[in-house]
Amino acid sequence: MSLNHHTPGEAVQPVRQASEEADVLEIYPGASMAPRVKPRPRRRLTGSEAGMATAEYAIATLAAVGFAGLLVFILRSDEVRGFLLNLIRTALALP
C-alpha cells in the first residue's frame, strides 16, 4: 500500500483509472479496487405489520400536539407570564 504525499499548498490531483467503458476519475484513489458489499435483502412486511409506520407517526404526532397544547396552557397563566416578564426586566436592567 502506498501513500500519496504532497506538500502543503500543493493541489492534490485525483488518480485517473483506465476503464473499458469510459474514463473514470476517482475521487478516492483505490476505491474501485475495494471489495463490493452485497446489500441485505429487504424483509417483506406481514399483513399485521403493513401499516405500523403510519400508526407510529400518527401517535407521535398526537403526543407532540398534546404536549404543545399543555405548554401553551401553562405559558398563558398569569404566574408564568409575571415570572417571565420579571426575568426579562431583570436581565435588561443589568449594567
C-alpha positions in Angstrom: 0.0 0.0 0.0 1.5 3.3 -1.0 0.6 6.7 0.4 0.5 9.8 -1.8 2.3 12.6 0.0 2.0 16.2 -1.1 3.4 19.5 0.3 1.0 22.0 1.9 -0.4 24.4 -0.6 0.0 22.0 -3.5 -3.2 20.9 -5.2 -4.0 17.2 -4.9 -4.6 15.6 -8.2 -7.1 12.7 -8.3 -5.8 9.5 -9.8 -7.2 8.5 -13.2 -8.0 4.9 -13.7 -8.2 3.2 -17.1 -11.6 1.7 -17.9 -13.1 -0.1 -20.9 -16.4 1.8 -20.6 -15.3 5.3 -20.0 -12.6 7.5 -18.4 -13.2 7.3 -14.7 -12.0 10.0 -12.4 -11.6 8.5 -8.9 -12.1 10.9 -6.0 -10.8 8.4 -3.6 -7.9 6.5 -5.2 -8.2 2.8 -4.9 -11.9 2.9 -4.2 -12.6 0.9 -7.3 -10.5 -2.0 -6.0 -12.4 -2.3 -2.7 -14.5 -5.4 -2.4 -18.2 -5.0 -3.3 -20.7 -5.3 -0.5 -23.9 -7.2 -1.2 -27.0 -5.4 0.1 -29.1 -7.3 2.5 -32.4 -8.5 1.1 -35.3 -6.4 2.3 -37.7 -8.3 4.6 -41.3 -8.2 3.4 -43.8 -7.0 6.0 -46.5 -9.3 7.0 -50.2 -8.3 7.0 -50.2 -7.3 10.6 -47.1 -5.0 10.2 -48.0 -3.3 7.0 -49.4 -0.1 8.5 -47.2 0.1 11.6 -45.0 3.0 10.5 -48.1 5.2 9.7 -49.7 4.3 13.0 -46.5 5.1 14.9 -46.2 8.5 13.2 -49.8 9.3 14.0 -49.3 8.5 17.7 -46.1 10.6 17.9 -47.9 13.5 16.2 -50.8 13.3 18.6 -48.4 13.2 21.5 -46.5 16.3 20.2 -49.7 18.2 19.7 -50.8 17.4 23.2 -47.5 18.5 24.7 -47.6 21.7 22.7 -51.2 22.4 24.0 -50.0 21.8 27.6 -47.2 24.2 27.1 -49.5 26.9 25.7 -51.9 26.4 28.6 -49.0 26.7 31.2 -47.4 29.7 29.5 -50.7 31.7 29.3 -51.1 31.5 33.1 -50.6 34.8 35.0 -48.0 33.4 37.3 -45.7 32.2 34.5 -46.3 35.4 32.5 -45.3 37.5 35.5 -42.2 35.4 36.1 -41.0 35.7 32.5 -41.6 39.4 32.4 -39.8 39.9 35.7 -36.9 37.8 34.4 -36.7 39.9 31.2 -36.8 43.2 33.1 -34.1 42.0 35.5 -31.9 40.9 32.6 -32.3 44.3 30.8 -31.7 46.3 34.0 -28.2 44.8 34.5 -25.3 47.3 33.7 
